[in-house]
Structures are given as C-alpha cells and as structure tokens.
C-alpha cells in the first residue's frame, strides 16, 4: 500500500523541541522531492519546509527558518523535521507530502 505516515507530534512548552517523522511505504523515496506542511485551526494549509531528491537542497518558510531542520533517510524511507525553539504559533497539524500523496497528519501543540 502506497502511503505516508507521520509520527512524533505532541504537546510541548514554548522553547521546547520535537522531532517529526514521516515513513513512506509502498515506494522508494529516492527520486522524489518531499516536504512538510502544516495547518493551524482556522487557517489555510501552508508549506513549512521541503527537500529535493537530487542534491538535498532545502527550503524553509520564513516563520521557521533557523529553528526547524528537514532531513531525509532514503534507506529508511523516512523524512524528518527537527523543530527547536517551538512557539505557540507553531501549533498545527503537520503533514508530509510527496507529489499528490499526503499523510494523515500529526498534531503539534505548543502551550505553557
């Protein structure tokens, strides 16, 4: 079955860290760009970060630049998002996306 499954979300205090994972099954990641998106309550889904398939080049939205790090392990067929110095405004459901394939999402809540 072709799917993406996210994990690693949770509740954390401001300034804390989380590491999200996105595991692919049914296909190999090697030849695809892949990214993280998020959707906060009442807001549109937005891109957070992407990583290319070829040279590993990355993109980050201005709101997370310097705090989040995207990485991929093609052998494990897994995408990661290391999130440091989390802020209340990072609260959202986080999704990984490859082309038109989306995961089910994982909730990240930042609150004191």
C-alpha positions as CSV (number, residue, x, y, z in Angstrom):
1,X,0.0,0.0,0.0
2,X,1.3,3.4,-1.0
3,X,1.2,5.7,1.9
4,X,2.9,8.3,4.2
5,X,2.6,8.0,7.9
6,X,3.6,10.9,10.2
7,X,4.5,10.5,13.9
8,X,6.3,12.4,16.7
9,X,3.8,15.1,17.4
10,X,2.7,16.1,20.9
11,X,2.3,18.8,23.5
12,X,5.4,20.9,24.3
13,X,6.1,24.1,26.2
14,X,7.3,27.2,24.3
15,X,11.0,26.9,23.7
16,X,10.8,23.1,23.6
17,X,11.7,20.7,20.8
18,X,10.0,17.9,18.8
19,X,11.2,15.6,16.0
20,X,8.6,14.6,13.5
21,X,9.0,11.5,11.2
22,X,7.2,10.6,8.0
23,X,7.6,7.0,7.0
24,X,6.9,6.0,3.4
25,X,5.6,2.6,2.4
26,X,4.9,1.0,-0.9
27,X,7.5,3.0,-2.8
28,X,11.0,4.4,-2.6
29,X,11.8,8.0,-1.6
30,X,15.0,8.3,-3.6
31,X,13.7,10.1,-6.7
32,X,11.2,12.5,-5.1
33,X,11.2,15.9,-3.5
34,X,9.2,15.8,-0.3
35,X,8.0,18.3,2.2
36,X,6.3,19.3,5.4
37,X,3.1,21.3,5.5
38,X,1.0,22.5,8.4
39,X,-2.5,23.7,9.1
40,X,-3.5,25.7,12.1
41,X,-7.1,26.0,13.3
42,X,-9.0,28.4,11.0
43,X,-6.1,28.8,8.7
44,X,-5.1,27.5,5.3
45,X,-2.5,24.7,4.9
46,X,1.0,26.2,4.4
47,X,4.3,24.9,3.4
48,X,6.9,24.6,6.2
49,X,9.9,23.0,4.5
50,X,10.9,20.9,1.5
51,X,13.9,18.9,0.5
52,X,15.0,17.9,-3.0
53,X,15.7,14.4,-4.3
54,X,18.9,15.2,-6.1
55,X,21.3,17.4,-4.2
56,X,19.4,17.6,-0.8
57,X,18.8,21.3,-1.2
58,X,16.2,22.6,1.2
59,X,13.6,25.3,1.5
60,X,12.2,26.8,4.8
61,X,9.4,29.3,5.2
62,X,10.5,32.5,6.9
63,X,8.5,31.6,10.0
64,X,10.6,28.5,10.8
65,X,13.9,29.4,9.3
66,X,16.7,28.9,11.8
67,X,14.6,26.8,14.1
68,X,13.5,23.8,12.0
69,X,15.7,21.4,10.1
70,X,14.4,19.0,7.4
71,X,16.3,15.8,6.6
72,X,15.7,12.5,4.8
73,X,17.0,9.0,5.1
74,X,16.3,7.3,1.8
75,X,17.5,3.9,3.0
76,X,14.9,4.1,5.8
77,X,12.3,5.7,3.5
78,X,11.8,8.3,6.2
79,X,11.6,12.1,6.2
80,X,12.3,14.1,9.4
81,X,11.6,17.5,10.8
82,X,13.6,18.6,13.8
83,X,11.7,21.5,15.4
84,X,13.6,23.6,18.0
85,X,12.6,26.7,20.0
86,X,8.9,26.0,19.3
87,X,6.5,28.9,19.6
88,X,2.8,29.0,20.3
89,X,2.2,29.9,16.7
90,X,3.7,26.6,15.6
91,X,0.7,24.8,16.9
92,X,-0.9,23.0,14.0
93,X,-1.4,19.6,12.3
94,X,1.7,18.8,10.4
95,X,1.6,16.8,7.2
96,X,4.2,15.3,4.9
97,X,3.5,15.5,1.2
98,X,5.1,13.8,-1.8
99,X,3.6,15.0,-5.1
100,X,-0.2,14.4,-4.6
101,X,0.2,11.9,-1.7
102,X,-0.4,13.3,1.8
103,X,0.0,11.6,5.2
104,X,-2.8,11.7,7.8
105,X,-1.1,14.4,9.9
106,X,0.3,14.6,13.4
107,X,-0.8,17.2,15.9
108,X,1.8,19.6,17.4
109,X,0.6,21.7,20.3
110,X,2.8,24.4,21.9
111,X,1.4,25.8,25.1
112,X,2.5,26.8,28.6
